[in-house]
Amino acid sequence: MTNTEQNYPQAELKTKKRLSAVWLLPVVAAAIAMWLLYENLSSNALQVTVHFDNGSGITAGKTPVVYQGITVGSVSQLQLDDALKGVNATLDLQTQIEPLINENTKFWLVKPQISLSGVSGLDTLVAGNYISFQPGDGQAARSFTALLEPPATPRSDSGLQITLHAKELGSLSVGAPVLYQQIDVGDIEGYTLLDDGVEITAHIDPRYTHLINHRSRFWNHSGVKVTAGLQGVQLETGSLASILAGGVAFDSPEDGDAVDSGHRFTLHQNRAHAEGGKRIVVAFDSAEGLSQGADLRLQGIRIGSVENLRFNEAGPTAGAEAELRINAPYYDYLNENSQFWLVSPKVSGSGVEGLDTLLGGPYIAVNVDGEDGELPERYTALRDAPSQRISAPGIRVVLEADELGSVKIGSKVYFRKIAVGQVESVSLQRKGVEIGVFIHQRYAHLLHRESLFWNASGISISGGLGGLDVKTESLATIVSGGIAFHTPEVARPQAAWEGLRYTLHEDYESSFADKGREIRLYFSSGASLSKGTEIKYEGIKVGEVTAVELDQSMQGVVVSARLAPSAKAIAREGSRFWVVKPQLGLVGTRNLETLVTGAYISVLPGSGGVLTEFIGLERAPPLRAPAKGLNVILSADQRGSLKEGVKVFYRDIPVGEVYGFELSSDARRTLIHINIEPRYATLVRRNTRFWNSSGVAINFGLFSGTTIRSKSVESLLEGGIAFATPEGRGEDGLAPPAEASQHFPLHADVEPSWLRWAPAIPLGDE
């Protein structure tokens, strides 16, 4: 029997009764579910709905709700509202913040905003938009409407919170500075739109709260204010922040009481409004050029502006009404006698008025008359500026003129180009114009009964090719006109008195009319002569023509002229007058300046008794011996081509000229008067030889050939005289010098030996 066949005992199986571990799984799952349910109910038990104008930037399941930098919830659902005009966002919030969610709680969406005032919501550039809220009081609520802008955030630090009321916000924004003397002392926290304007909340830093009292005045200090005119450009601005984001400025009188947070102030349009003022209405016949914002000026100082401009149809004539605001304290200077008028640019031939308005525009000027009185609410403007009566001590006289010219009220009165007074009034009379003139007291002694006045306005230009003579009293007289006077010396001067009347002459020369001398000249022709033609002696004006008329015989003209006071001695017997005109020739010209200035009358004074009527010469008198140099006389058979102005040569150098010619006493010869310049007078000796060097000398011979001789182009065309001096027997090897008026023969030709004379002769001084 093998081992495999052995019988072993059989095992007995017994089953033990116990609970399987598999049943623990449902228990654990149920416990976990219960815990999750509890956790979910305990953490998101608060659910609110917020209405937004649109859902831009809000995403369900992603957009968080953040309070003081901590996420306290999220948007669980976003859907259109029933009216389809916005969206409703369902917010699941932590129950911890439930005490903060009441009917006055404010929600808004925070997203990045970039503007000139700065950058807000910068953290959303990384984390995305989120919803924030500001806790409020009142009953618990679960439905809200989101704000378009973040509300003013209350400061956690101490300080002063005030409210400013304005008609409009202007360029102000949240964060704009509050300035005191250009220093930032606070900022704008927020603003709210009201029915009657805007309410602005401002915060003042703790260290500056003492600057605010109940009399503090606030004004909008935004942007840049530029004032430009002929005096320059004025730039007014606050800090850089106020330029970009706007700003508010204020000042505070010292006697004000302290205020608490929440105190209400008015925000004025500008500083002038903040300082106070008064409003008046001025009626104009025509306000052409005037605009809102135009200045109101008192003696050149801006004291107010035009706030409103409207047509006036209620009065007897149509016009315009300007509502003016007068700044404090200037309205205290005005009264019922104050005068208003419009200043606008006026450009004319007499000058420029209102020059400063060319850049700044027309403005209203006011004149104060008197010191006390009430300020009416309405005025009627003057059509023109009032007469400027000076209150300083002085003397007033009256000038009479045929016409006003460029003189006007305010024009200066000059004595030796120094302003000593001015024109106070101008009035039109039947016979002309009366001008009221005021002379200051310190200059009153310069004015005598004999004083002469003339119109010194504009510019007087005279001259010719030799130059221009420009006359003007001063630059001011060019633009605004002016009057000048002088006082001639008399044996017994008499001081002027108040109201004395004078004649206003046209110019300086005509002021001497009563002191000059009238003469009459008779010419065969009036060609080139007219009223104003000058009379000259040695190039100096000594008078002028006042009239040119035909004489009674109709064969000539009568020239009436007036001599200047200093030239009265010319009106004497023997004086000779002739007309100087331009002369053109092949070699040269004479009197070329008359091509520009016109012909004039030249005079050679006589030495006889007083005479006022003269016969004019057809040409200049032939004999006018020069006062300088050596004058000698040459005798010839014929004058030939010689004439006045012909040059006299020594070794082909001009040293003199012919100044006249005449017949000898027996009429057998021609006497030619020449003048040798002072420096060359020593060249002429008693044995000097003179010959006619005019034209061309031609010598022709069959075997000797042809010789052509000419001194110069001048002598070829115009004629000429030459001379040579031989050696003599004097101490210096020369003959004695020639005497004045010594006679010499004028040879028709030159001998060859004369051309070889070359003595050493010292020349005279220049």
C-alpha positions in Angstrom: 0.0 0.0 0.0 1.5 3.2 -1.1 1.5 6.5 0.7 -0.9 7.9 -1.7 -3.4 5.5 -0.8 -3.2 6.2 2.9 -6.4 7.6 4.4 -6.1 11.1 5.9 -8.8 12.8 8.0 -11.0 15.3 6.2 -11.2 19.0 7.2 -14.3 20.4 8.7 -15.3 23.9 7.5 -17.0 26.3 10.0 -18.4 29.8 9.0 -18.1 32.8 11.5 -20.9 35.4 11.4 -19.6 39.2 11.0 -20.3 42.7 9.2 -18.4 43.3 5.9 -16.1 46.4 5.5 -17.7 47.1 2.1 -20.7 48.7 3.9 -18.4 51.4 5.3 -18.0 53.1 1.9 -21.6 54.4 1.7 -21.3 55.7 5.2 -18.1 57.6 4.5 -19.6 59.1 1.2 -22.7 60.2 3.0 -20.6 61.9 5.7 -18.5 63.7 3.2 -21.7 64.9 1.4 -23.2 66.2 4.6 -20.0 68.0 5.4 -19.8 69.6 2.0 -23.4 70.7 2.2 -22.8 72.2 5.6 -19.7 74.0 4.4 -21.4 75.4 1.3 -24.4 76.5 3.3 -22.3 78.2 6.0 -20.0 80.1 3.5 -22.3 81.2 0.7 -25.5 81.7 2.5 -25.8 85.5 1.3 -27.0 86.1 -2.2 -27.8 89.6 -3.7 -28.7 91.0 -7.1 -27.0 94.1 -8.6 -28.3 95.9 -11.7 -25.6 97.3 -14.2 -26.2 99.3 -17.3 -24.3 96.7 -19.3 -22.4 93.5 -18.6 -19.1 94.7 -20.2 -16.2 93.5 -18.0 -18.3 91.1 -15.9 -18.1 87.3 -16.3 -20.2 84.8 -14.4 -18.1 82.4 -12.3 -15.0 84.6 -12.7 -15.6 88.2 -11.6 -14.9 88.4 -7.9 -16.4 90.7 -5.3 -13.7 92.5 -3.3 -13.9 94.6 -0.2 -10.8 96.3 1.2 -8.6 94.1 -0.9 -10.2 90.8 0.2 -12.3 88.6 -2.0 -15.7 88.1 -0.2 -17.7 86.7 -3.0 -18.2 86.2 -6.8 -20.6 86.6 -9.6 -22.6 83.4 -9.9 -25.0 84.4 -12.6 -25.4 87.2 -15.2 -28.5 87.7 -17.3 -30.5 90.4 -19.0 -33.1 92.3 -17.0 -36.8 92.1 -17.8 -36.8 95.4 -19.7 -33.8 94.4 -21.8 -32.1 97.7 -20.8 -29.3 96.3 -18.6 -28.1 93.2 -16.9 -28.6 91.7 -13.4 -25.6 90.1 -11.7 -26.2 87.6 -9.0 -23.5 87.9 -6.3 -22.8 85.1 -3.8 -21.3 86.7 -0.7 -19.9 85.4 2.5 -22.3 85.5 5.4 -19.6 87.3 7.4 -20.3 90.5 5.6 -24.1 90.4 5.9 -24.1 93.3 8.4 -22.6 95.5 5.7 -25.2 94.8 3.1 -28.0 97.3 3.7 -30.3 99.5 1.6 -27.7 102.3 1.3 -24.8 100.0 0.4 -23.3 101.1 -3.0 -21.9 98.7 -5.6 -19.7 99.6 -8.6 -17.5 97.9 -11.1 -13.7 98.5 -10.8 -11.8 98.6 -14.1 -8.7 100.3 -15.3 -9.1 104.0 -16.2 -6.4 106.2 -17.6 -6.9 110.0 -17.8 -4.9 113.3 -17.5 -5.7 113.2 -13.7 -4.0 109.8 -13.3 -4.5 106.1 -13.4 -7.1 104.2 -11.4 -7.9 100.5 -11.0 -4.3 99.7 -12.0 -4.5 96.3 -10.3 -7.2 95.1 -12.7 -4.7 95.1 -15.5 -3.3 91.9 -14.0 -6.2 90.3 -12.0 -9.1 91.6 -14.2 -12.1 93.6 -13.3 -13.9 93.1 -10.0 -16.9 94.4 -8.1 -16.5 96.5 -5.0 -18.9 98.0 -2.6 -19.2 100.7 0.1 -21.2 99.7 3.2 -24.3 101.6 4.0 -26.8 102.0 6.7 -30.6 101.3 6.8 -32.6 98.1 6.5 -31.2 94.9 5.1 -31.6 94.7 1.3 -30.8 92.2 -1.4 -31.4 94.2 -4.6 -29.2 97.1 -5.7 -28.3 99.4 -8.7 -24.6 99.8 -9.4 -23.0 103.3 -9.6 -21.4 104.5 -12.8 -18.5 106.0 -10.9 -16.9 105.1 -7.6 -18.3 107.2 -4.8 -16.3 109.5 -2.6 -14.3 107.3 -0.3 -14.3 108.5 3.3 -10.8 109.0 4.7 -9.7 106.8 7.5 -7.3 109.6 8.7 -8.4 112.8 10.4 -9.0 116.0 8.4 -11.8 118.2 7.2 -14.4 117.2 4.7 -16.3 120.1 3.0 -18.9 120.4 0.3 -18.6 122.8 -2.6 -21.6 123.8 -4.7 -21.0 124.9 -8.3 -23.2 125.6 -11.3 -21.0 123.3 -13.4 -18.1 120.9 -12.8 -15.8 122.3 -15.4 -12.5 120.4 -15.8 -12.5 119.2 -12.2 -12.1 115.4 -11.5 -11.7 113.1 -8.6 -8.2 113.6 -7.2 -7.9 117.2 -8.4 -5.9 119.3 -5.9 -7.2 122.0 -3.5 -4.7 124.9 -3.5 -3.9 127.6 -1.0 -1.3 130.0 -2.2 -0.3 127.5 -4.8 0.3 124.8 -2.2 -1.7 121.5 -2.3 -3.7 121.3 1.0 -6.2 118.7 -0.1 -8.0 117.1 -3.0 -11.4 116.4 -4.6 -13.0 113.1 -3.3 -16.1 113.0 -5.5 -19.0 114.9 -7.0 -22.8 114.5 -7.3 -25.1 115.9 -10.0 -28.0 118.0 -8.5 -31.0 119.7 -10.0 -29.4 123.1 -9.5 -25.8 122.3 -10.3 -23.0 120.0 -8.9 -22.1 119.1 -5.4 -18.4 118.5 -4.9 -16.8 116.8 -1.9 -13.3 118.0 -0.9 -11.0 116.7 1.8 -8.5 119.0 3.6 -5.4 117.5 5.1 -5.2 117.6 8.9 -2.3 120.0 9.1 -4.2 122.5 6.9 -7.7 122.4 8.5 -7.0 125.7 10.4 -6.9 127.5 7.1 -10.7 127.0 6.6 -13.2 129.2 8.3 -16.8 130.2 7.5 -15.6 133.2 5.4 -13.4 131.2 3.2 -13.9 131.7 -0.5 -13.4 129.0 -3.1 -13.0 129.3 -6.9 -12.2 127.1 -9.9 -8.4 127.3 -10.6 -8.3 124.9 -13.5 -6.2 125.0 -16.6 -4.1 128.0 -17.9 -5.2 131.6 -18.3 -3.3 133.6 -20.9 -3.7 137.4 -21.3 -2.0 138.9 -24.3 -1.7 142.6 -25.4 0.8 145.1 -26.6 2.3 145.3 -23.1 3.2 141.6 -23.2 1.8 138.2 -22.4 0.6 137.3 -18.9 0.3 133.6 -17.9 -1.7 132.5 -14.9 -1.8 128.9 -13.7 -1.8 126.8 -10.6 0.2 123.6 -10.1 0.9 121.1 -12.8 -1.8 118.9 -11.4 -4.4 121.7 -11.7 -3.4 122.2 -15.4 -4.0 118.5 -16.2 -6.9 117.6 -13.8 -8.3 120.9 -12.8 -8.1 122.4 -9.3 -9.8 124.4 -6.6 -8.2 127.4 -4.9 -9.3 129.4 -1.9 -8.4 132.1 0.5 -9.6 132.9 4.0 -10.0 136.2 5.9 -8.5 136.1 9.3 -11.6 137.0 11.3 -13.6 133.9 10.3 -14.9 131.2 12.6 -13.8 127.5 12.4 -16.1 125.1 10.6 -16.9 121.4 11.1 -16.8 118.6 8.5 -19.7 118.8 6.1 -19.8 122.6 6.0 -21.1 123.9 2.7 -19.4 126.6 0.5 -20.0 128.1 -2.9 -17.4 127.3 -5.7 -17.1 130.5 -7.8 -16.2 130.7 -11.4 -12.9 132.5 -10.9 -11.1 134.6 -8.3 -12.7 137.8 -9.3 -16.2 136.3 -8.6 -15.0 134.9 -5.4 -13.9 138.3 -4.1 -17.3 139.7 -4.7 -18.6 142.4 -6.9 -21.7 144.2 -8.2 -23.6 144.0 -11.5 -24.7 146.9 -13.6 -26.2 147.3 -17.0 -24.7 149.8 -19.6 -26.8 150.6 -22.7 -24.9 151.3 -26.0 -26.2 152.8 -29.3 -23.9 150.2 -31.0 -21.7 147.7 -29.3 -20.0 146.5 -32.5 -16.9 144.5 -31.7 -17.8 144.1 -28.1 -18.0 140.5 -26.8 -18.7 138.6 -23.6 -15.7 138.6 -21.4 -14.4 142.0 -22.6 -12.7 144.1 -20.0 -14.0 147.0 -18.0 -11.1 149.4 -17.4 -10.6 152.4 -15.1 -7.5 154.4 -16.0 -6.1 151.3 -17.8 -6.7 149.0 -14.8 -9.1 146.1 -15.3 -11.9 146.4 -12.7 -14.5 144.1 -14.2 -15.8 142.4 -17.3 -18.8 141.9 -19.6 -20.8 138.9 -18.3 -23.7 139.1 -20.7 -24.4 141.0 -24.0 -27.9 141.3 -25.5 -29.9 143.4 -27.9 -32.0 146.2 -26.5 -35.3 146.6 -28.3 -37.3 148.2 -25.5 -35.8 151.7 -25.7 -36.6 154.4 -28.1 -33.8 153.3 -30.4 -32.3 149.8 -31.0 -29.0 149.1 -29.5 -27.2 146.7 -27.1 -27.1 146.2 -23.4 -24.0 144.9 -21.6 -24.3 143.4 -18.2 -21.0 144.2 -16.3 -19.6 142.7 -13.2 -17.5 145.2 -11.2 -14.9 143.5 -9.0 -14.5 144.5 -5.3 -13.4 147.0 -4.1 -13.5 149.0 -7.4 -17.3 149.5 -7.4 -16.8 151.8 -4.4 -15.1 154.4 -6.7 -18.1 154.7 -9.0 -21.2 156.8 -8.6 -24.2 158.2 -10.6 -21.8 160.6 -12.5 -19.5 157.9 -13.8 -19.2 157.8 -17.6 -18.8 154.7 -19.8 -17.7 154.4 -23.4 -16.5 151.8 -25.9 -12.8 151.8 -26.9 -12.2 150.1 -30.2 -9.3 150.3 -32.8 -9.5 153.2 -35.3 -6.9 153.5 -38.0 -6.8 156.6 -40.2 -4.4 158.9 -41.8 -4.2 161.0 -38.7 -3.0 158.1 -36.5 -4.1 155.0 -34.7 -6.6 155.1 -31.7 -7.1 152.2 -29.3 -3.9 150.5 -30.4 -4.0 148.1 -27.5 -7.4 146.7 -28.7 -5.8 145.3 -31.9 -4.7 142.3 -29.9 -7.0 142.3 -26.9 -10.2 143.4 -28.6 -12.5 146.3 -27.8 -13.2 147.1 -24.1 -15.3 149.4 -22.0 -13.6 152.4 -20.3 -15.1 154.2 -17.3 -14.4 157.7 -16.1 -14.9 158.6 -12.4 -16.4 162.0 -11.8 -16.7 162.9 -8.1 -16.0 160.8 -5.0 -19.3 159.9 -3.3 -22.6 158.7 -4.4 -24.7 155.7 -5.1 -24.0 153.1 -7.8 -27.0 153.0 -10.1 -28.1 149.7 -11.7 -28.2 151.2 -15.2 -26.1 153.6 -17.3 -26.2 154.9 -20.8 -22.8 154.9 -22.6 -21.2 157.9 -24.3 -20.7 157.7 -28.1 -17.2 159.1 -27.8 -14.6 159.4 -25.1 -15.3 162.4 -22.8 -13.2 165.5 -22.6 -10.2 164.9 -20.4 -10.1 167.8 -18.0 -7.0 167.8 -15.9 -7.4 168.5 -12.2 -3.7 169.5 -11.7 -2.9 173.3 -11.4 -2.0 175.1 -14.6 -3.2 177.5 -17.2 -5.8 177.0 -20.0 -5.8 178.8 -23.3 -7.8 178.4 -26.6 -6.3 177.8 -30.0 -8.2 178.7 -33.2 -7.6 176.8 -36.5 -9.3 176.5 -39.9 -9.3 172.7 -39.5 -8.4 170.1 -36.8 -6.0 167.9 -38.7 -4.7 164.9 -36.7 -5.0 166.7 -33.4 -7.4 165.2 -30.9 -8.3 165.1 -27.3 -5.3 163.9 -25.3 -2.7 165.1 -27.9 0.4 166.5 -26.3 1.6 170.1 -26.3 5.4 170.5 -26.8 7.9 173.2 -26.1 11.4 172.4 -27.5 10.2 168.8 -27.9 9.3 168.4 -24.2 5.6 167.7 -23.4 4.3 170.6 -21.2 0.6 170.1 -21.6 -2.1 168.5 -23.6 -5.4 169.0 -25.5 -8.4 168.9 -23.2 -11.3 169.7 -25.6 -12.1 170.1 -29.3 -15.2 172.0 -30.5 -16.5 172.9 -34.0 -17.3 176.6 -34.5 -18.8 178.5 -37.5 -15.3 179.8 -38.5 -13.3 176.8 -37.8 -12.2 174.7 -34.8 -11.5 175.7 -31.2 -9.0 173.6 -29.3 -8.8 173.8 -25.5 -5.2 173.4 -24.3 -3.9 172.9 -20.8 -0.3 173.9 -19.8 1.0 172.5 -16.5 1.8 175.0 -13.8 5.6 174.3 -13.8 5.7 175.3 -17.5 3.2 178.1 -17.4 6.0 180.8 -17.4 7.1 179.6 -20.9 3.7 180.8 -22.3 3.5 184.5 -23.2 1.0 186.6 -25.1 3.5 186.7 -28.0 3.8 182.9 -28.1 3.2 181.2 -31.5 1.5 177.7 -31.8 1.7 175.4 -34.8 0.5 171.9 -35.7 3.4 169.5 -35.1 1.6 166.3 -36.2 3.0 163.8 -38.6 6.3 164.0 -40.6 7.7 166.7 -42.8 10.2 165.4 -45.4 12.2 167.7 -47.8 15.4 167.2 -49.7 16.9 166.0 -52.9 19.9 164.1 -54.2 22.1 165.7 -51.6 20.0 164.1 -48.8 16.7 164.1 -47.0 15.6 166.4 -44.2 13.0 164.7 -42.0 11.3 166.8 -39.4 9.0 165.6 -36.6 8.4 166.8 -33.1 8.4 163.3 -31.5 7.4 159.8 -32.2 4.2 160.3 -30.3 3.1 163.1 -32.7 3.4 160.8 -35.6 0.7 158.4 -34.1 -1.5 160.6 -32.1 -0.8 164.2 -33.3 0.6 167.1 -31.3 0.9 170.8 -31.0 4.1 172.8 -30.4 4.8 176.4 -29.5 7.7 178.8 -29.1 8.0 182.3 -27.6 10.0 184.9 -29.6 12.1 187.4 -27.8 10.5 190.8 -27.5 11.4 194.0 -25.6 8.6 193.8 -23.2 7.2 190.3 -22.9 3.8 189.8 -21.3 2.7 186.7 -19.4 -0.3 184.7 -20.7 -3.5 184.6 -18.8 -6.4 182.1 -18.4 -8.6 181.9 -21.6 -6.1 183.8 -23.8 -6.8 183.0 -27.5 -4.1 182.1 -30.1 -4.0 181.1 -33.8 -2.9 177.6 -34.5 -0.6 177.7 -37.6 -0.2 174.9 -40.1 3.5 174.3 -39.5 6.6 175.9 -37.9 7.4 178.1 -40.9 3.9 179.5 -41.2 4.0 180.6 -37.6 6.4 183.3 -38.6 4.0 184.7 -41.1 3.2 187.9 -39.1 7.0 188.5 -38.7 8.2 187.9 -42.2 8.1 190.2 -45.3 5.9 190.1 -48.4 7.6 190.7 -51.7 6.5 190.6 -55.4 8.6 189.2 -58.3 7.9 189.7 -62.0 8.9 187.0 -64.4 8.3 186.6 -68.1 7.1 183.1 -67.6 5.6 181.1 -64.7 7.0 177.8 -65.9 8.2 175.6 -62.9 6.8 178.1 -60.4 3.9 177.4 -58.1 2.7 177.9 -54.6 5.3 176.5 -52.2 8.3 177.0 -54.5 11.2 177.8 -52.2 13.5 180.9 -52.3 17.1 180.0 -51.5 20.3 181.9 -50.8 23.5 179.9 -50.8 21.4 176.7 -50.6 19.4 177.8 -47.5 15.7 178.4 -47.7 14.9 182.0 -46.9 11.3 182.2 -48.1 8.6 180.6 -50.3 6.1 181.5 -53.0 2.6 182.1 -51.7 0.9 182.7 -55.1 1.5 182.9 -58.9 -0.7 185.1 -61.0 -0.7 186.7 -64.5 0.1 190.3 -64.5 -2.4 192.9 -65.8 -0.7 193.1 -69.3 -1.0 189.3 -69.7 2.7 189.3 -70.8 4.2 187.8 -67.7 3.5 186.6 -64.2 3.5 188.1 -60.7 4.9 185.9 -58.0 3.9 186.7 -54.5 6.4 185.5 -51.9 7.1 185.6 -48.2 10.6 186.0 -46.7 11.4 184.4 -43.4 12.0 186.9 -40.5 15.7 186.2 -40.5 15.9 187.0 -44.3 14.1 190.3 -44.3 17.4 192.0 -45.3 17.1 190.4 -48.7 14.3 192.7 -49.7 16.6 195.6 -50.6 17.4 197.5 -53.8 19.9 195.7 -55.9 18.8 192.2 -55.0 18.5 189.9 -58.0 16.2 186.9 -58.3 16.2 184.1 -60.9 14.8 180.6 -61.4 17.1 177.7 -61.0 16.2 174.7 -63.2 18.1 171.5 -64.1 20.6 171.8 -66.9 21.7 168.8 -68.9 24.8 168.7 -71.2 27.2 166.3 -72.9 29.9 166.8 -70.3 27.9 167.2 -67.1 24.8 168.5 -65.5 23.9 171.3 -63.2 21.2 171.8 -60.5 20.5 168.1 -60.7 18.7 168.2 -57.3 15.9 170.2 -58.9 14.9 167.0 -60.8 13.6 165.7 -57.5 12.7 168.8 -55.5 11.6 171.0 -58.4 12.8 174.4 -59.5 13.5 177.1 -56.9 14.2 180.8 -56.9 17.7 181.9 -56.1 18.6 185.3 -54.8 21.7 187.5 -54.7 21.2 190.1 -52.0 21.7 193.8 -52.8 22.8 196.6 -50.5 20.4 199.4 -51.2 17.3 200.6 -49.4 14.2 198.5 -48.6 12.3 197.3 -51.7 9.5 194.8 -52.0 9.1 194.6 -55.8 11.7 193.1 -58.2 12.1 192.1 -61.8 13.2 188.5 -62.1 16.2 187.6 -64.3 15.9 185.2 -67.2 19.2 183.5 -66.1 21.7 183.7 -63.3 23.7 187.0 -63.2 27.0 186.5 -65.0 29.4 188.1 -62.5 29.5 186.6 -59.1 33.0 186.7 -57.9 33.9 183.9 -55.5 35.0 185.0 -52.1 37.9 182.6 -51.9 40.9 182.1 -54.2 42.4 184.4 -56.8 40.2 186.2 -59.3 41.9 187.5 -62.5 40.6 188.8 -65.8 41.6 187.4 -69.3 41.2 189.5 -72.4 40.5 187.9 -75.8 39.2 188.9 -79.2 36.4 186.4 -79.1 34.7 184.4 -76.3 34.6 181.3 -78.5 33.3 178.2 -76.8 34.1 179.5 -73.3 31.2 179.8 -70.8 30.6 179.8 -67.1 32.0 176.7 -65.4 34.7 176.0 -68.0 37.8 174.6 -66.2 41.2 176.3 -66.0 44.1 173.8 -66.3 47.7 173.8 -65.1 49.6 170.8 -66.5 46.3 169.2 -67.4 45.0 169.4 -63.8 41.9 171.6 -63.2 42.9 174.4 -60.7 40.1 176.9 -61.3 37.1 177.8 -63.5 35.4 180.6 -65.5 32.8 182.3 -63.4 31.7 185.1 -65.8 32.4 187.1 -68.9 31.5 190.6 -70.3 32.5 193.1 -73.0 35.2 195.6 -72.3 34.2 199.2 -71.8 35.0 200.0 -75.5 33.3 196.8 -76.7 36.5 195.9 -78.6 37.4 192.8 -76.6 35.8 190.1 -74.4 36.8 190.0 -70.7 36.7 186.6 -69.2 36.7 186.3 -65.4 38.3 183.3 -63.9 38.9 182.1 -60.3 41.9 180.0 -59.2 41.4 177.9 -56.2 43.2 179.1 -53.0 45.7 176.2 -53.0 46.7 176.9 -56.5 46.7 180.7 -56.4 50.6 180.8 -56.1 50.9 179.2 -59.6 49.7 182.5 -61.2 52.5 185.1 -61.5 52.8 188.4 -63.3 54.5 186.7 -66.2 52.1 183.8 -66.5 50.8 182.9 -70.0 47.2 181.9 -70.6 45.9 180.3 -73.8 42.6 178.8 -75.1 42.9 175.0 -75.0 39.4 174.3 -76.4 38.7 171.9 -79.2 41.4 170.1 -81.3 44.5 171.5 -82.8 45.6 169.7 -86.1 49.0 170.5 -87.8 49.4 169.0 -91.3 52.5 169.0 -93.5 53.3 167.3 -96.7 56.6 166.0 -95.3 56.2 166.5 -91.6 53.0 164.5 -91.3 49.9 165.3 -89.1 49.9 166.3 -85.5 46.6 166.2 -83.5 46.5 167.8 -80.0 43.6 168.0 -77.5 43.8 168.6 -73.7 40.9 166.5 -72.5 37.4 165.4 -73.3 36.0 168.3 -71.3 38.0 170.9 -73.3 37.1 169.1 -76.5 33.3 169.4 -75.8 33.0 172.3 -73.4 36.1 174.4 -73.9 38.9 175.2 -71.5 41.8 177.5 -70.6 45.3 176.5 -69.7 48.3 178.4 -68.4 52.0 178.1 -67.7 54.4 180.1 -65.6 58.1 180.7 -66.5 61.0 181.3 -64.2 61.6 184.9 -63.1 64.1 187.1 -61.4 62.7 187.1 -57.9 64.4 185.8 -54.8 62.7 182.5 -55.2 63.5 182.4 -58.9 59.9 183.4 -59.8 58.1 186.5 -60.8 56.0 188.3 -58.1 52.5 186.7 -57.5 49.6 188.0 -59.5 47.2 190.5 -57.9 43.5 190.2 -57.7 41.7 191.5 -60.8 45.0 191.6 -62.8 44.5 191.5 -66.5 46.2 188.9 -68.7 45.9 188.3 -72.5 44.3 185.1 -73.5 46.3 183.6 -76.4 44.6 181.7 -79.1 47.3 179.0 -79.2 50.2 177.8 -77.2 53.8 178.2 -78.1 55.9 175.0 -77.8 58.4 176.6 -75.4 55.6 177.3 -72.9 54.9 173.6 -72.5 58.6 173.1 -71.4 58.4 175.6 -68.5 58.6 173.7 -65.2 59.6 176.0 -62.3 59.3 174.8 -58.7 56.4 176.6 -57.1 55.2 175.8 -53.6 51.5 175.4 -53.3 49.3 177.0 -50.7 47.4 175.3 -47.8 44.1 173.5 -48.3 
